[in-house]
């Protein structure tokens, strides 16, 4: 029987036994909608295919999407707000970068060094998740409500 080890929004830790492997994601979604998280976000953030930028199920990582008063898309994860940033494709003789959609926030002095991106002394960010490239959509990680809506 698999067990999920979760941390709540107030720092409480619990372990949840899941009777069947096939139920892992549904249990994770149920707790994630309440802000419970499992594991840590890696340095540089989670990386998924660009095609999932609008259909990712945020409850899988315990995050909640919202729209700021200025109309910007963002998510709350572990009490931190990460803003959606869209970086257009760059294709020059010197550099070629794909289009990227990422959720990041400004780094704080208290953030671990390995999580900070950017030049020291300049503007630095912490990335929660980035969507890039033409990889295949991971159906199990899509928001069932977002994928059911016609596009």
N, C-alpha and C positions, 0 to 999 in steps of 0.2 A: 504494500500500500504506500503510494507516494505521500510525502508530507511537504507542505508549503510553509516556509518560515517567513513571517510577515512582520513589518514594522508599521505601527499606526501613526497618524498625524501628530500625536502627542508623545511619540517615542516608545510607546508600549510595544513589546514583542510578544507574538503568539506563534504557535505552530498549529497548522490545520491539516488533519489527515484527510486525504482525498481517496475515496474507495476505489475508483477506477481511473486509470491513466487518461482515458478519453474525456474525463471531467475536469482535468487540471485547468484549462483555459477558462471554462465557465466559472469555476470557483475563484480563480484569480480576478476575473472581471467583476464578480459580485463584491469581493473585498476592495478591489481597486476603485470602484465607484464611490467608496466611502473614504478613499485616500490612503488605504493600506498599500505598502510597496514591498517588493521582494527583490533583494539584492541591491547592488549599487550600479549607478550609471558609469560606464567606463570613461576614461579620459578621451576627450574628443566627441563624446556623446554616442548614442546609438546611431547606426547608419542603416538606412533602408532605401529601397528603390524609389525614385522620384514619383512613380505612378501611385504610390501610397500616401502622398503628402496630404490629400484631402479625405482619405478614407481610413487612416490609421485609428485603431481603437485605443484611445488614451487611457482607458481604465486598466489596460494590461500593465501599465507602469505606475498606476495610482495617481495619474494626472487628470486635471479637469480643464477643458477648454473654456474660454470666455472671450468676450469682445470688450476692449477698453472703451472708456468714454469718448476717445478720439476715433473709434471705429477700427482699431488695429486688433488683429487676432493674436491671442496669447494663450498660454496654459499655466496653471498653478501646479507645481510639483514640489512636495515636501516643504511647503510654505514659501517657495520662491516663485517669482513670476518670470516666465521666459517668453519673449516676444518673437513672433514670426518674422523672419527676414528672408526676402527672395533675392538671390544673387543671380543676375542674368549670365548667360553663357558668354565667355570671353574667348575670342579666337584671333590672335595676332601672330606675327612672326616669332615673337619671343615667348608667348605663353598661350596655353589652351586649357581652359577650365570649363567644365560642364555647368549647366544651370543647376542651382542648388536651392532648396527650401530648407531653412534651418530654424530651430527655436533656440534662442540663446538669451543671455542676460549679461549685463556688465559684471566683470569680476570684482570681487571685494578683497580687501587685504587679508581677510580671514580664510579665503578659499585656499585649498592646497595648491601648491605650485604646479603639480602635474595636471590639474584641471584647466589652468589658464591658457588661453590662446592669444597670440598677438605679441608684440614686442614689449619687453620689460621697460617700464618708464613711459610707455604709450598706452593707448586704449587697449584693454584686454577684455576678453569675453570668456564665458563658460557656456558650452553648448550642451543642451539636453539631448537633442536628436537632430539628425540631418537626413534629408531625402535627396538622393542624387543618382544619376545613372539610369540605364535602361534595364535594370534587373527585373526579374519576374516578381509579380505581386505575390505576397504571402497571404493567401486567402484567410488562414486562421488568425492573422493579426489585423484584419480589417474590421471596422465597426459595422456590425450587422445592420444597424439603422442607416448608415451612410451608403452602404452598397445596395440596399434595397430600393433606394430612391432613384428614379430615372434621371439620366443626365441629359 
